Amino acid sequence: MADQAPLDLRALADVDSPEVVRAALKSFRRRLLTRYVWIGLVVVLIAVGLWANARPDDLAEEVDAANPASFPDQVWRFDDASVALTEVGDLGMDVGLHFVVIPDDPHAPSYLEIAEATQGMGVGSFDVYERVPDGVPQLHATLGRSGCVPHCDHQDQWVIDLSKLRIPANIWRSS
């Protein structure tokens, strides 16, 4: 090998072979396009994963992450339980409400029902999250003992007026 003279590259310039160049360029473009497709696919999958992970899983997370939100800290006291409205959040087309229901007897759990609610979660003794349509200023609430729905011996009913609870209108009223 050491006996061979180096190849004169000027001699290659005289060779007229556009097919070789065309084939090499086609192969290069195919590899480049394939790489960019795979890289793009990976970027899209990572972005979808991050987006899906950032979305709230349930109504409780959605209300807690709502922006804007109001914290009226309104408490209603009844014969056998207390109900507190702790947070009202703007969920876009709906309004999310976070209630805390504290019965005097923890072994007789109460339920809270909001007549305008389109979705409820956590019916039980303590945290209750409700979703109501945007633009509803008055909510009709019922507090009773669980296990006796819909007719209980003891039910408390009242109206929650969001417009009178120091909750900004831009949270509960559509713009």
N, CA, C and O of each residue as an XYZ file, in Angstrom:
700
protein
N       0.794     -1.185      0.000
C       0.000      0.000      0.000
C       0.837      1.249      0.000
O       0.484      2.259     -0.609
N       1.914      1.168      0.668
C       2.774      2.338      0.717
C       3.417      2.599     -0.628
O       3.903      3.703     -0.874
N       3.431      1.572     -1.535
C       4.041      1.725     -2.848
C       3.126      2.454     -3.826
O       3.590      2.972     -4.842
N       1.841      2.498     -3.530
C       0.919      3.127     -4.470
C       0.994      4.642     -4.348
O       1.154      5.206     -3.266
N       0.874      5.256     -5.488
C       0.874      6.719     -5.520
C      -0.495      7.222     -5.076
O      -1.499      6.550     -5.313
N      -0.558      8.382     -4.443
C      -1.855      8.928     -4.040
C      -2.730      9.191     -5.267
O      -2.233      9.519     -6.344
N      -4.003      9.043     -5.082
C      -4.958      9.227     -6.161
C      -5.060     10.701     -6.493
O      -5.207     11.550     -5.614
N      -4.980     10.982     -7.775
C      -5.086     12.363     -8.236
C      -6.567     12.709     -8.366
O      -7.255     12.196     -9.249
N      -7.044     13.561     -7.501
C      -8.458     13.921     -7.494
C      -8.862     14.718     -8.729
O     -10.045     14.766     -9.066
N      -7.919     15.335     -9.398
C      -8.248     16.086    -10.627
C      -8.695     15.143    -11.726
O      -9.435     15.532    -12.629
N      -8.251     13.926    -11.647
C      -8.636     12.958    -12.668
C     -10.108     12.575    -12.511
O     -10.768     12.235    -13.493
N     -10.614     12.626    -11.304
C     -12.019     12.304    -11.085
C     -12.939     13.372    -11.673
O     -14.087     13.078    -12.007
N     -12.463     14.574    -11.801
C     -13.281     15.646    -12.353
C     -13.593     15.421    -13.812
O     -14.592     15.936    -14.315
N     -12.766     14.665    -14.502
C     -13.001     14.412    -15.906
C     -14.082     13.358    -16.129
O     -14.617     13.243    -17.232
N     -14.407     12.588    -15.088
C     -15.409     11.537    -15.225
C     -16.783     12.197    -15.228
O     -17.111     12.983    -14.338
N     -17.566     11.873    -16.221
C     -18.894     12.474    -16.360
C     -19.928     11.436    -15.929
O     -20.338     10.595    -16.729
N     -20.350     11.497    -14.657
C     -21.320     10.506    -14.188
C     -22.378     11.195    -13.311
O     -22.301     11.103    -12.086
N     -23.337     11.865    -13.894
C     -24.396     12.513    -13.107
C     -25.294     11.492    -12.406
O     -25.940     11.825    -11.412
N     -25.346     10.245    -12.909
C     -26.171      9.235    -12.259
C     -25.659      8.931    -10.860
O     -26.444      8.725     -9.935
N     -24.317      8.902    -10.706
C     -23.730      8.636     -9.396
C     -24.087      9.759     -8.424
O     -24.452      9.510     -7.275
N     -23.978     10.986     -8.900
C     -24.291     12.134     -8.050
C     -25.777     12.135     -7.701
O     -26.156     12.374     -6.555
N     -26.611     11.866     -8.702
C     -28.049     11.851     -8.495
C     -28.438     10.767     -7.480
O     -29.271     11.017     -6.609
N     -27.864      9.601     -7.576
C     -28.157      8.504     -6.645
C     -27.688      8.846     -5.229
O     -28.382      8.571     -4.250
N     -26.511      9.445     -5.139
C     -25.992      9.824     -3.821
C     -26.869     10.911     -3.186
O     -27.151     10.860     -1.989
N     -27.299     11.890     -3.985
C     -28.149     12.956     -3.479
C     -29.520     12.414     -3.059
O     -30.074     12.846     -2.048
N     -30.067     11.473     -3.830
C     -31.348     10.859     -3.505
C     -31.246     10.080     -2.192
O     -32.148     10.158     -1.358
N     -30.179      9.346     -2.005
C     -29.962      8.589     -0.773
C     -29.810      9.537      0.416
O     -30.349      9.282      1.493
N     -29.080     10.621      0.217
C     -28.878     11.605      1.283
C     -30.214     12.241      1.694
O     -30.499     12.372      2.884
N     -31.017     12.628      0.722
C     -32.313     13.241      1.008
C     -33.240     12.268      1.740
O     -33.942     12.656      2.674
N     -33.239     11.008      1.312
C     -34.089     10.011      1.951
C     -33.691      9.823      3.416
O     -34.557      9.778      4.289
N     -32.409      9.716      3.687
C     -31.946      9.559      5.069
C     -32.273     10.797      5.904
O     -32.686     10.684      7.058
N     -32.087     11.974      5.317
C     -32.376     13.221      6.026
C     -33.869     13.326      6.346
O     -34.244     13.679      7.464
N     -34.716     13.020      5.366
C     -36.157     13.076      5.577
C     -36.593     12.062      6.635
O     -37.423     12.379      7.487
N     -36.051     10.863      6.590
C     -36.396      9.836      7.577
C     -36.000     10.276      8.972
O     -36.759     10.084      9.922
N     -34.833     10.858      9.107
C     -34.390     11.333     10.421
C     -35.309     12.428     10.947
O     -35.695     12.407     12.116
N     -35.660     13.389     10.087
C     -36.534     14.481     10.527
C     -37.932     13.984     10.883
O     -38.554     14.516     11.801
N     -38.427     12.993     10.188
C     -39.730     12.422     10.530
C     -39.663     11.776     11.902
O     -40.562     11.984     12.717
N     -38.630     11.002     12.180
C     -38.499     10.367     13.490
C     -38.308     11.402     14.599
O     -38.904     11.278     15.669
N     -37.494     12.405     14.354
C     -37.286     13.457     15.362
C     -38.590     14.212     15.604
O     -38.936     14.495     16.751
N     -39.311     14.538     14.541
C     -40.599     15.219     14.684
C     -41.603     14.384     15.453
O     -42.343     14.908     16.285
N     -41.635     13.093     15.182
C     -42.541     12.193     15.887
C     -42.222     12.145     17.379
O     -43.131     12.166     18.209
N     -40.951     12.081     17.718
C     -40.542     12.067     19.127
C     -40.942     13.376     19.806
O     -41.444     13.357     20.930
N     -40.727     14.513     19.137
C     -41.086     15.809     19.716
C     -42.597     15.886     19.937
O     -43.041     16.357     20.985
N     -43.391     15.432     18.968
C     -44.851     15.456     19.104
C     -45.295     14.555     20.254
O     -46.164     14.948     21.033
N     -44.726     13.370     20.379
C     -45.098     12.468     21.474
C     -44.744     13.052     22.840
O     -45.511     12.907     23.792
N     -43.609     13.698     22.942
C     -43.220     14.338     24.203
C     -44.179     15.479     24.522
O     -44.603     15.624     25.669
N     -44.527     16.296     23.521
C     -45.449     17.417     23.739
C     -46.834     16.929     24.157
O     -47.448     17.511     25.051
N     -47.328     15.875     23.526
C     -48.644     15.325     23.896
C     -48.591     14.771     25.317
O     -49.537     14.950     26.083
N     -47.509     14.108     25.673
C     -47.370     13.599     27.033
C     -47.357     14.708     28.069
O     -48.001     14.585     29.111
N     -46.641     15.782     27.806
C     -46.606     16.914     28.731
C     -47.970     17.584     28.827
O     -48.392     17.968     29.917
N     -48.660     17.728     27.706
C     -49.981     18.363     27.693
C     -50.990     17.512     28.465
O     -51.775     18.040     29.253
N     -50.969     16.215     28.244
C     -51.911     15.334     28.932
C     -51.623     15.288     30.433
O     -52.544     15.157     31.239
N     -50.372     15.394     30.801
C     -49.993     15.353     32.204
C     -50.355     16.650     32.920
O     -50.563     16.642     34.133
N     -50.434     17.756     32.197
C     -50.712     19.050     32.797
C     -52.206     19.292     33.011
O     -52.579     20.181     33.776
N     -53.064     18.517     32.350
C     -54.508     18.706     32.485
C     -54.997     18.135     33.802
O     -54.503     17.102     34.255
N     -55.974     18.804     34.427
C     -56.527     18.264     35.677
C     -57.236     16.933     35.442
O     -57.884     16.735     34.415
N     -57.103     16.029     36.405
C     -57.713     14.711     36.287
C     -59.176     14.696     36.704
O     -59.970     13.926     36.163
N     -59.532     15.537     37.655
C     -60.905     15.521     38.142
C     -61.354     16.940     38.477
O     -60.596     17.901     38.340
N     -62.587     17.044     38.913
C     -63.172     18.349     39.197
C     -62.458     19.049     40.345
O     -62.324     20.273     40.330
N     -62.000     18.300     41.334
C     -61.296     18.906     42.463
C     -60.028     19.618     41.996
O     -59.778     20.753     42.403
N     -59.238     18.983     41.163
C     -58.020     19.611     40.653
C     -58.356     20.794     39.756
O     -57.647     21.801     39.757
N     -59.436     20.674     38.991
C     -59.831     21.751     38.088
C     -60.238     22.997     38.878
O     -59.861     24.111     38.516
N     -61.005     22.813     39.954
C     -61.424     23.954     40.775
C     -60.225     24.554     41.493
O     -60.082     25.775     41.557
N     -59.356     23.694     42.036
C     -58.185     24.200     42.755
C     -57.225     24.968     41.850
O     -56.529     25.876     42.306
N     -57.189     24.601     40.559
C     -56.289     25.269     39.624
C     -56.963     26.418     38.867
O     -56.335     27.046     38.014
N     -58.223     26.694     39.168
C     -58.974     27.715     38.426
C     -58.353     29.090     38.617
O     -57.905     29.458     39.703
N     -58.346     29.831     37.516
C     -57.860     31.197     37.551
C     -58.783     32.017     36.680
O     -58.784     31.774     35.473
N     -59.540     32.931     37.146
C     -59.560     33.487     38.502
C     -60.389     32.637     39.456
O     -61.203     31.809     39.047
N     -60.152     32.873     40.735
C     -60.880     32.169     41.779
C     -61.235     33.159     42.881
O     -60.602     34.205     43.025
N     -62.252     32.812     43.649
C     -62.675     33.646     44.768
C     -62.827     32.742     45.983
O     -63.197     31.575     45.851
N     -62.548     33.269     47.142
C     -62.612     32.510     48.385
C     -63.571     33.221     49.345
O     -63.134     33.968     50.221
N     -64.886     32.985     49.179
C     -65.854     33.749     49.975
C     -65.917     33.351     51.443
O     -66.340     34.157     52.272
N     -65.510     32.133     51.789
C     -65.542     31.655     53.175
C     -66.901     31.898     53.815
O     -66.992     32.401     54.935
N     -67.937     31.539     53.104
C     -69.313     31.665     53.601
C     -69.703     30.378     54.311
O     -69.501     29.291     53.770
N     -70.263     30.483     55.521
C     -70.648     29.318     56.302
C     -72.137     29.408     56.632
O     -72.638     30.452     57.051
N     -72.833     28.275     56.431
C     -74.237     28.151     56.814
C     -74.318     27.106     57.915
O     -73.765     26.013     57.789
N     -75.006     27.445     58.986
C     -75.149     26.529     60.127
C     -76.584     26.012     60.163
O     -77.536     26.791     60.122
N     -76.727     24.688     60.239
C     -78.031     24.055     60.320
C     -78.101     23.252     61.612
O     -77.156     23.256     62.401
N     -79.217     22.566     61.831
C     -79.425     21.840     63.089
C     -78.358     20.783     63.349
O     -77.868     20.652     64.471
N     -77.996     20.025     62.305
C     -77.089     18.903     62.535
C     -75.834     18.937     61.666
O     -75.116     17.941     61.578
N     -75.564     20.072     61.026
C     -74.364     20.161     60.180
C     -74.049     21.618     59.864
O     -74.882     22.512     60.014
N     -72.826     21.816     59.426
C     -72.392     23.116     58.914
C     -71.923     22.918     57.488
O     -71.337     21.889     57.153
N     -72.183     23.909     56.650
C     -71.756     23.869     55.258
C     -70.976     25.154     54.984
O     -71.447     26.253     55.278
N     -69.791     25.004     54.424
C     -68.968     26.161     54.094
C     -68.667     26.150     52.603
O     -68.282     25.124     52.042
N     -68.848     27.296     51.974
C     -68.425     27.484     50.584
C     -67.042     28.102     50.659
O     -66.897     29.269     51.023
N     -66.021     27.319     50.313
C     -64.645     27.785     50.507
C     -64.005     28.355     49.257
O     -63.110     29.195     49.351
N     -64.452     27.909     48.071
C     -63.790     28.373     46.848
C     -64.776     28.346     45.692
O     -65.568     27.414     45.551
N     -64.713     29.385     44.867
C     -65.484     29.468     43.631
C     -64.487     29.779     42.531
O     -63.784     30.788     42.593
N     -64.421     28.916     41.522
C     -63.438     29.091     40.459
C     -64.062     29.140     39.088
O     -65.042     28.447     38.814
N     -63.496     29.956     38.233
C     -63.938     30.071     36.843
C     -63.330     28.914     36.052
O     -62.110     28.807     35.934
N     -64.197     28.044     35.508
C     -63.739     26.884     34.737
C     -63.976     27.078     33.242
O     -64.050     26.097     32.501
N     -64.092     28.293     32.798
C     -64.365     28.553     31.388
C     -65.851     28.708     31.171
O     -66.416     29.757     31.478
N     -66.495     27.677     30.644
C     -67.938     27.723     30.404
C     -68.739     27.349     31.649
O     -69.965     27.457     31.642
N     -68.079     26.919     32.705
C     -68.746     26.526     33.937
C     -68.079     27.215     35.125
O     -67.036     27.857     35.000
N     -68.715     27.057     36.271
C     -68.175     27.570     37.529
C     -68.009     26.382     38.460
O     -68.916     25.560     38.592
N     -66.860     26.292     39.100
C     -66.610     25.214     40.041
C     -66.760     25.710     41.465
O     -66.259     26.778     41.817
N     -67.451     24.933     42.281
C     -67.696     25.298     43.677
C     -67.100     24.224     44.581
O     -67.242     23.029     44.319
N     -66.437     24.658     45.640
C     -65.868     23.736     46.613
C     -66.558     23.990     47.947
O     -66.418     25.059     48.542
N     -67.301     22.994     48.403
C     -67.994     23.059     49.678
C     -67.309     22.117     50.664
O     -66.724     21.105     50.278
N     -67.394     22.469     51.932
C     -66.992     21.568     53.008
C     -68.224     21.368     53.882
O     -68.770     22.321     54.438
N     -68.650     20.120     53.992
C     -69.819     19.767     54.802
C     -69.317     19.079     56.060
O     -68.624     18.064     55.985
N     -69.665     19.633     57.215
C     -69.213     19.056     58.483
C     -70.441     18.723     59.322
O     -71.046     19.614     59.918
N     -70.812     17.441     59.372
C     -71.956     17.050     60.199
C     -71.565     17.007     61.679
O     -70.417     16.733     62.028
N     -72.534     17.279     62.524
C     -72.268     17.197     63.970
C     -71.978     15.766     64.387
O     -71.147     15.524     65.262
N     -72.665     14.818     63.758
C     -72.430     13.406     64.030
C     -71.670     12.815     62.849
O     -72.263     12.597     61.792
N     -70.373     12.549     62.999
C     -69.590     12.046     61.860
C     -70.021     10.660     61.398
O     -69.661     10.239     60.298
N     -70.793      9.939     62.226
C     -71.251      8.604     61.830
C     -72.546      8.659     61.035
O     -73.010      7.634     60.536
N     -73.129      9.838     60.913
C     -74.329     10.023     60.099
C     -73.984     11.041     59.011
O     -74.379     12.203     59.101
N     -73.254     10.609     57.990
C     -72.775     11.565     56.988
C     -73.914     12.230     56.225
O     -74.958     11.631     55.968
N     -73.681     13.453     55.885
C     -74.664     14.240     55.157
C     -74.303     14.289     53.685
O     -73.166     14.018     53.297
N     -75.274     14.635     52.886
C     -75.012     14.868     51.472
C     -75.403     16.297     51.157
O     -76.256     16.884     51.824
N     -74.781     16.844     50.147
C     -75.095     18.182     49.677
C     -75.473     18.064     48.214
O     -74.753     17.459     47.421
N     -76.590     18.639     47.870
C     -77.058     18.574     46.491
C     -77.314     19.989     45.999
O     -78.039     20.754     46.635
N     -76.716     20.332     44.862
C     -76.936     21.625     44.228
C     -77.790     21.361     43.002
O     -77.374     20.630     42.104
N     -78.978     21.946     42.953
C     -79.929     21.623     41.886
C     -79.394     21.985     40.506
O     -79.712     21.295     39.537
N     -78.603     23.028     40.384
C     -78.108     23.477     39.088
C     -76.849     22.746     38.648
O     -76.365     22.971     37.539
N     -76.308     21.873     39.496
C     -75.027     21.224     39.209
C     -75.155     20.289     38.019
O     -76.111     19.520     37.913
N     -74.175     20.367     37.127
C     -74.131     19.465     35.984
C     -73.258     18.258     36.284
O     -73.357     17.231     35.612
N     -72.411     18.380     37.283
C     -71.543     17.263     37.657
C     -71.127     17.470     39.099
O     -70.757     18.578     39.485
N     -71.182     16.441     39.880
C     -70.745     16.527     41.257
C     -69.696     15.478     41.535
O     -69.588     14.492     40.806
N     -68.928     15.680     42.575
C     -67.908     14.712     42.925
C     -67.726     14.739     44.425
O     -67.841     15.792     45.051
N     -67.452     13.624     44.986
C     -67.102     13.593     46.397
C     -68.290     13.732     47.326
O     -68.158     14.316     48.401
N     -69.457     13.210     46.942
C     -70.608     13.281     47.839
C     -70.263     12.474     49.077
O     -69.969     11.282     48.985
N     -70.296     13.108     50.215
C     -69.909     12.449     51.448
C     -69.910     13.439     52.587
O     -70.679     14.401     52.584
N     -69.063     13.210     53.547
C     -69.117     14.001     54.764
C     -68.348     15.307     54.707
O     -68.677     16.231     55.451
N     -67.349     15.421     53.866
C     -66.487     16.579     54.006
C     -66.391     17.402     52.723
O     -67.132     18.375     52.580
N     -65.523     17.057     51.802
C     -65.339     17.854     50.590
C     -66.371     17.491     49.540
O     -66.587     16.316     49.242
N     -67.005     18.509     48.984
C     -67.949     18.326     47.882
C     -67.601     19.353     46.825
O     -67.562     20.553     47.098
N     -67.347     18.876     45.615
C     -67.066     19.754     44.489
C     -68.244     19.677     43.534
O     -68.732     18.588     43.232
N     -68.702     20.826     43.056
C     -69.828     20.889     42.134
C     -69.457     21.757     40.943
O     -68.676     22.701     41.054
N     -70.040     21.411     39.801
C     -69.857     22.200     38.577
C     -71.234     22.712     38.177
O     -72.169     21.933     37.990
N     -71.347     24.039     38.047
C     -72.615     24.633     37.633
C     -72.382     25.452     36.368
O     -71.274     25.937     36.138
N     -73.411     25.607     35.552
C     -73.246     26.388     34.323
C     -72.895     27.845     34.621
O     -73.325     28.412     35.625
N     -72.120     28.422     33.744
C     -71.735     29.822     33.852
C     -72.976     30.702     33.735
O     -73.875     30.410     32.946
N     -73.026     31.773     34.513
C     -74.114     32.738     34.409
C     -75.283     32.452     35.327
O     -76.316     33.111     35.216
N     -75.156     31.486     36.240
C     -76.239     31.184     37.178
C     -75.895     31.839     38.512
O     -75.042     31.329     39.238
N     -76.544     32.971     38.857
C     -76.180     33.654     40.106
C     -76.775     33.018     41.351
O     -76.207     33.155     42.435
N     -77.913     32.318     41.227
C     -78.545     31.727     42.396
C     -78.571     30.212     42.263
O     -79.000     29.665     41.248
N     -78.101     29.549     43.314
C     -78.057     28.091     43.345
C     -78.979     27.607     44.453
O     -79.011     28.189     45.537
N     -79.723     26.552     44.186
C     -80.626     25.975     45.173
C     -79.941     24.753     45.775
O     -79.648     23.780     45.079
N     -79.692     24.823     47.079
C     -78.933     23.781     47.763
C     -79.829     23.017     48.721
O     -80.756     23.568     49.316
N     -79.525     21.733     48.853
C     -80.241     20.868     49.792
C     -79.218     20.081     50.587
O     -78.300     19.486     50.023
N     -79.381     20.082     51.887
C     -78.517     19.318     52.769
C     -79.395     18.304     53.481
O     -80.433     18.660     54.039
N     -78.985     17.052     53.464
C     -79.764     16.006     54.125
C     -78.862     14.873     54.563
O     -77.641     14.956     54.429
N     -79.451     13.829     55.078
C     -78.675     12.667     55.501
C     -78.576     11.692     54.350
O     -79.565     11.453     53.656
N     -77.398     11.122     54.132
C     -77.255     10.146     53.060
C     -77.970      8.871     53.436
O     -78.087      8.509     54.607
N     -78.447      8.198     52.394
C     -79.202      6.979     52.611
C     -80.696      7.216     52.595
O     -81.475      6.263     52.594
N     -81.108      8.477     52.583
C     -82.535      8.761     52.571
C     -82.914      9.621     51.371
O     -83.963     10.264     51.375
N     -82.083      9.635     50.362
C     -82.351     10.433     49.160
C     -83.473      9.751     48.389
O     -83.416      8.524     48.318
N     -84.459     10.366     47.817
C     -84.665     11.811     47.750
C     -85.536     12.343     48.873
O     -85.662     13.560     49.008
N     -86.147     11.481     49.693
C     -87.060     11.978     50.727
C     -86.480     11.675     52.097
O     -86.417     10.520     52.519
N     -86.062     12.713     52.777
C     -85.509     12.557     54.115
C     -86.465     13.176     55.126
O     -87.257     14.059     54.798
N     -86.376     12.702     56.339
C     -87.143     13.329     57.405
C     -86.594     14.720     57.696
O     -87.324     15.641     58.062
N     -85.293     14.837     57.520
C     -84.673     16.120     57.851
C     -83.827     16.599     56.659
O     -82.784     16.021     56.352
N     -84.286     17.635     56.015
C     -83.546     18.271     54.924
C     -83.559     19.769     55.157
O     -84.562     20.338     55.586
N     -82.438     20.393     54.870
C     -82.363     21.846     54.911
C     -82.174     22.331     53.486
O     -81.306     21.840     52.764
N     -82.985     23.294     53.085
C     -82.877     23.860     51.742
C     -82.663     25.355     51.866
O     -83.262     26.012     52.717
N     -81.805     25.887     51.012
C     -81.539     27.313     51.007
C     -81.037     27.719     49.634
O     -80.698     26.873     48.807
N     -80.993     29.016     49.404
C     -80.538     29.571     48.133
C     -79.178     30.211     48.364
O     -78.994     30.995     49.294
N     -78.231     29.865     47.504
C     -76.895     30.469     47.537
C     -76.871     31.515     46.442
O     -76.969     31.183     45.261
N     -76.743     32.763     46.819
C     -76.727     33.854     45.854
C     -75.282     34.305     45.646
O     -74.719     35.013     46.481
N     -74.691     33.892     44.532
C     -73.282     34.217     44.267
C     -73.058     35.714     44.130
O     -71.967     36.204     44.421
N     -74.078     36.448     43.691
C     -73.917     37.890     43.495
C     -73.819     38.634     44.830
O     -73.350     39.771     44.866
N     -74.257     38.006     45.927
C     -74.216     38.668     47.235
C     -73.121     38.120     48.144
O     -73.066     38.484     49.319
N     -72.258     37.264     47.636
C     -71.224     36.641     48.467
C     -69.822     37.188     48.200
O     -68.839     36.478     48.415
N     -69.715     38.386     47.755
C     -68.413     39.010     47.460
C     -67.627     38.222     46.415
O     -66.396     38.219     46.432
N     -68.333     37.560     45.514
C     -67.678     36.834     44.426
C     -67.739     37.719     43.198
O     -68.833     38.099     42.780
N     -66.600     38.064     42.599
C     -66.614     38.937     41.421
C     -67.494     38.350     40.306
O     -67.482     37.146     40.051
N     -68.244     39.223     39.663
C     -69.187     38.782     38.630
C     -68.486     38.119     37.452
O     -69.087     37.278     36.782
N     -67.228     38.476     37.179
C     -66.532     37.870     36.042
C     -66.261     36.387     36.261
O     -65.925     35.691     35.303
N     -66.394     35.876     37.481
C     -66.191     34.450     37.745
C     -67.457     33.668     37.429
O     -67.373     32.608     36.807
N     -68.625     34.153     37.835
C     -69.847     33.377     37.692
C     -70.745     33.857     36.546
O     -71.740     33.201     36.236
N     -70.419     34.964     35.926
C     -71.245     35.479     34.836
C     -70.455     35.428     33.534
O     -69.306     35.865     33.482
N     -71.072     34.897     32.489
C     -70.386     34.864     31.196
C     -70.226     36.275     30.670
O     -71.081     37.135     30.882
N     -69.111     36.503     29.975
C     -68.806     37.853     29.513
C     -69.434     38.186     28.200
O     -69.258     39.294     27.694
